[in-house]
Amino acid sequence: MPVIRIITAVNFNKQGHVQYVRWGLADTDTNRWTSAPSESHIIHVLEALKYGEEVWTIFPEGEQVVAGPRVHTVKLKPGLKTIAILPTEGEEPGSRHTLERLPVF
């Protein structure tokens, strides 16, 4: 039962960086939540990534939800990190799935 963290929505600060996420834990075998999405500060995502956890995204498309790419840590300047989407192989960066296209809360 592989369980991964999944971001479903984001909240941006005034500088345009992700400040909060809505995320939960999901079982990839059953495609069901093991822990329903809840709001969390970006520092928790950065900590999960630091300790080797995989963090993925999902995107609404019409009435369906589709799996999106993984996220990774990006260092903006000393002492300031955020997250970004890893480009999917064969897909141009920023083409379909971007953090800006996730639902915003």
C-alpha positions in Angstrom: 0.0 0.0 0.0 2.1 2.9 -1.2 0.9 6.1 0.5 1.9 9.4 -0.9 1.3 13.1 -0.1 -0.9 14.9 -2.6 -1.4 18.7 -3.0 -4.9 19.6 -4.1 -4.9 23.4 -3.8 -2.5 26.3 -3.0 -2.5 29.8 -1.5 -0.1 32.4 -2.7 1.4 35.2 -0.6 1.8 38.8 -1.9 5.1 38.0 -3.6 3.5 35.2 -5.6 5.1 32.3 -3.7 3.1 29.4 -2.3 2.5 30.1 1.4 -0.1 27.4 2.2 -1.2 24.1 0.6 -4.2 21.9 1.0 -2.8 18.4 1.0 -3.5 14.9 2.3 -2.3 11.3 2.2 -3.6 8.9 -0.4 -3.2 5.2 -1.1 -2.0 4.7 -4.7 -3.4 1.2 -4.8 -7.0 2.2 -4.1 -6.9 5.9 -5.1 -8.5 6.8 -1.8 -7.6 9.3 0.8 -6.0 7.8 4.0 -6.0 11.3 5.5 -8.3 13.9 4.0 -6.7 17.1 2.6 -6.2 19.9 5.1 -4.5 23.2 5.0 -0.8 23.4 6.0 2.0 26.0 5.9 4.5 25.5 3.0 7.2 24.7 5.6 5.6 21.3 6.2 5.8 20.4 2.5 9.5 21.5 2.5 10.2 19.3 5.5 8.5 16.3 3.9 10.6 16.8 0.8 13.7 17.2 2.9 13.1 13.8 4.5 12.6 12.1 1.1 8.8 11.9 1.0 7.2 12.1 -2.5 4.8 15.0 -2.9 2.5 14.9 -5.9 -0.3 17.1 -7.3 -3.8 16.4 -8.6 -5.7 18.7 -11.0 -9.4 19.1 -11.7 -10.3 18.6 -15.3 -14.0 19.0 -15.9 -15.8 16.7 -13.5 -12.8 14.5 -13.1 -9.5 14.7 -11.1 -6.3 13.8 -12.9 -2.9 13.0 -11.5 -0.4 15.8 -11.8 3.4 15.9 -11.5 5.6 15.7 -8.4 6.8 18.8 -6.7 10.3 19.6 -5.5 12.1 22.3 -3.5 13.4 25.4 -5.1 15.9 27.8 -3.4 14.9 31.3 -4.2 17.7 33.0 -2.2 19.5 32.2 1.0 17.0 31.4 3.7 14.0 31.3 1.3 12.7 28.2 -0.4 9.4 27.3 -2.1 8.1 24.4 -4.2 7.8 24.0 -8.0 6.4 21.3 -10.2 8.8 18.9 -11.8 8.3 18.8 -15.5 6.8 15.6 -16.8 9.0 13.7 -19.3 8.0 14.7 -22.8 6.0 17.7 -21.7 7.3 21.2 -22.0 7.8 23.0 -18.7 4.7 25.1 -17.7 2.6 23.8 -20.5 -0.3 22.0 -18.8 0.2 21.5 -15.1 1.5 24.4 -13.1 1.1 25.5 -9.4 -0.9 28.5 -10.7 -3.4 26.2 -12.3 -4.2 24.4 -9.1 -7.3 25.5 -7.2 -6.6 28.5 -4.9 -8.0 28.9 -1.4 
